[in-house]
Amino acid sequence: VGSKGGTLYCLDAASGKPKWKYATDGEIMGGATYARDGKTGKLAKILVGSYDNRVHCLNADTGKKLWVYETDNYVNGTPAVAGDNIAFGGCDGVLHLVSIAPGKKVKSVEIGDYIAASAAVVGSRAYVGHYGNELISVDLSLGRILWRYKSRQPFFSSPAVDADSVVIGSRDKSVHRVDRSTGKGRWTFATRGEVDSSPVICDGKVVVGSGDGRLYLLSLATGRKLWSYEIGEAVSSSPAVDSGTVVIGADDGCLYAFK
């Protein structure tokens, strides 16, 4: 887990005791991700972006730096693992594709505006929203944009992707479902606040928080509200779902669990 103080911490999951820590030169606003060893399948590397304009790759066991990849501006989101590479954007307005092993540039795609969120990668396709009010689909093998979907306000949410759909929150106070192949809108669901929370698709449903202080469960097919719970303070973090339980943190300083 990273911190606004610029330090990445590795904790023992059972006890919470620190195992190692690693300092960057800027705030860590996005999550860390991991890559496994191609031969053994063992968790081998941790990757994290920082406001020092870099992505850092560390040894998962020791926290020792393996390589650093530098960009031209802040790296806000979580790098997405795409085979032997990672895909990520930042405030330089570029979607970067970087090799995990040597940490070298593979491709870059000019987006033209800040990318505050994380990309979702399925196969050779990346899906990411940006500050220019667009959700885009990028072919990573060709290095080009396939389609663009417009919103009235920027995207700070990261998309959820299934076989047919891309679902994402927008600062236009809505949740959007978009056709994964064509980029055409399927439905929007209006909340009363900005939706920076990143949705989760599960069991034909969408779980997402909103700046209006509510957690929503929506039908993936229709966008109809199935239920909502009013927490009262903004819900800008993203839900986790496991075994029928939804867990999410809110701006009131509490962690909530729902069945």
PyMOL commands that set and color helices and strands:
alter all, ss='L'
color gray80, all
select strands_A, chain A and resi 7-11+18-23+33-36+43-49+54-59+65-70+80-82+85-88+94-99+105-110+120-122+125-130+134-139+144-150+160-161+165-169+174-179+185-190+200-202+205-209+214-219+225-230+240-242+245-249+255-258
alter strands_A, ss='S'
color yellow, strands_A
deselect
rebuild
show_as cartoon
